[in-house]
Structure formats: C-alpha cells, structure tokens
Amino acid sequence: MRATSAGGLNGKEKMRLRRTHLASIALLLVFWASACAATNSESGTEKNSERNQSEHLSTIGAKDFDPTNFDHSTTVDNKWFPLEPGDHSVFEGSAIDDGQRISRRVVSTVTDLSKVINGVNSMVVLERDYTEGELVEAELAFFAQDLRQRLAHG
C-alpha cells in the first residue's frame, strides 16, 4: 500500500483494507457454515452424535486454557479441521465494491513450522488474501489441538 505524505493511509486505501477484512470474515463464515451443514447431514449416524459433534467443533476459551492439555499439540487430526504440513486450500468468491464485482481469494498453506505460544507448540499456517489477483494481505495463523481434539487458534 502507498502511504500519504503524512505517513498514513489515504481514504481509498483505508476502504480497501476494510473491505479486505470484511471479505476475509465473510469467507470464514462461509467455511464455518459449511462445516455446520456437514454436521447436520451426519446427525443420528452415531450414538450421542450431537455431543460428539459439539466436542469436535468446540474451541478452547481463555478460562479453559491449560498448557498441560496439549501433549501432542501439533498433531491436528480433528475430523472437522485436520491440518497436515503441505495441505493447501483455496477459498474463492467475489464481493461488491462501489457497485462493481471484484474477485476475492484466500489461499492457506499448512507449513512444517511450529511456534511455542504460552507454552504450547503450535502449527503455523500461512494465509494469503488476494483481491483482483493482487496480494493485499499475508499473515501467519497458529493452531494447536488439545488432548480432547479441541482447537486453539492464535
């Protein structure tokens, strides 16, 4: 992004950043909704399926966090969100910007790197966000799985 002479972002760049964040949130909501739809399609196939599904979909809140619950935290084999180094996913879509449809794409790559966060070894995922084919944001996301297969995301 270009900086203005005052060192800040101009109005157009601020709007682009805001749209990028909103589009990323929308893509994550679509992913979450599709995961929830998958859980509904399997209801009744196992004994206590509702309980099992809610356990696998749950994440760890601050009050439940205990680093000793993360014995093999970089093994993320949760059935709803498995992560293996080398895994690659692409979420594509579009958004309306000033009355014009723009293409959006988020590319996630699970790396073979890890980082210790609050005493827990976490997997590193590279996420790249593109608008109209241009990289607008790249970030690292961190995931760890506890002994109950719940995910922590940082």
N, C-alpha and C positions, 0 to 999 in steps of 0.2 A: 504494500500500500504506500501511496505517496503521502508525505507529511506536508502540511501547510507551512508557510514561513514562520508561524508562531509555534511550530513543533507539535500541533495537534492534528486530528483528522478533520477533513472538510465534511460538509453535510452529506454529500453523496457517498463518501467512504464510510461514514457512520451508519447510514441506511443500509449499505451493502453488508457491513458487519452484523447489524441487527437481523437482516434477512437471512444471513448465513446461519446465525444461531437459531432462529425460528425454524428454518428448514431442517437443521440437524435434530431439533427437538421433535419435529413432525415425523422424520424418518424413524427415530427411536420409538415414538408412539405407535407407528405402523408395525414395527418389529414386535413390540410388546403385545399389540392387539392380535397379531397372527399367532404368537405363542399361546395366548389365552384361548384363541379359537381352537388350536390344536389340543389343548387340554380338554375342552368341552367335547371334542369329537371322540375322545377315548373314555369318557365317563362311563362307569359301570363295567369296564372290562377287567378291573381288578377289585379285589376286596379292599374296602376303605380307599377307593381311588381318589375321592375328594381330599382326604387327609394327605395322601401321598403326593398329589399334585401341588397342594399348597406348600408342603415342605420343600419340594424341589424348586418352586418358584420364589421362595422367600429369600430375602437378603438379610444381611446382618446389620442391625442398628447399633448405635454407639453404646447403648446400655447393655447389649448382649455381647459386646466385643471382648474376647479373651484370647490373647495370642497363643495360649496353650491348646486351643481347639483347632489349630492349624498345623497338624503334624506333617502332612504332605500337601501343602497349600498350592504348589504349582502343578499338581495333577487335578485338572479341572475336567471331570467327566460327568458333570451334572447333565442329566438327559435333556434338559431344555436349553442348555447353553454350554455345550462342550467346547473346549479350546485345546488345540494341538499346535505346537510350533509348526509353522508353514501354512496353517489354514488361512484362507483368503476369502473374503466375502465382499460383495459389491451391492449396494442399495442404490437404485436409480429411480429418478422421478423428475417432477418439474414443479415449479412454483410460478405464481403470477407476480410480476414486478412492474409497477407502473403500467398495468394493463397489458403487458407483454409476457408470454410464457417463456420461462428460462429453464434450461436443463440443470439438474442437480444430481450429484453422485457422491456417495461416501464409500471409500474403499478402506477396509480394515484388514490388517495383516497381523497374525499372531507371530511374534518373534520368538527366538530361542533365548531371549534375555530375561533376567529377573531382577527385581529390586526389593530390598528389605524396607518395609514401611511399618512402623510401630511394632517392630519385632516379628513381622510376618513376611516370609518370602513370597513375592507376588509376580505373576506373569506380566510381561509388557506387551501391549498391543499398540501398533501404530495405526492411527486413524487419519485419513486424508480426505478433505472435503473440497469438492470441485463445483464451481458454478460456471456454466457455459464453457466447460473444458479447461478452465483456469483454476489452478490450486489456490484456494482462498484461506485455508487453514490446515495445519497439520498439528496433531497432538499425540501424546502418549497417554494411554489408559492402562490402569493396573487392576488385575483381577487375582483373587485368591479364593480357594474353596476350603471350607472348614470340614471337620470330621462328619458332619451331618449333611454334606453336599450343598450347603448354602453358600452363596457367592458374596464376597466382599469386593466392592469396586471403589477405586480411588483415583 
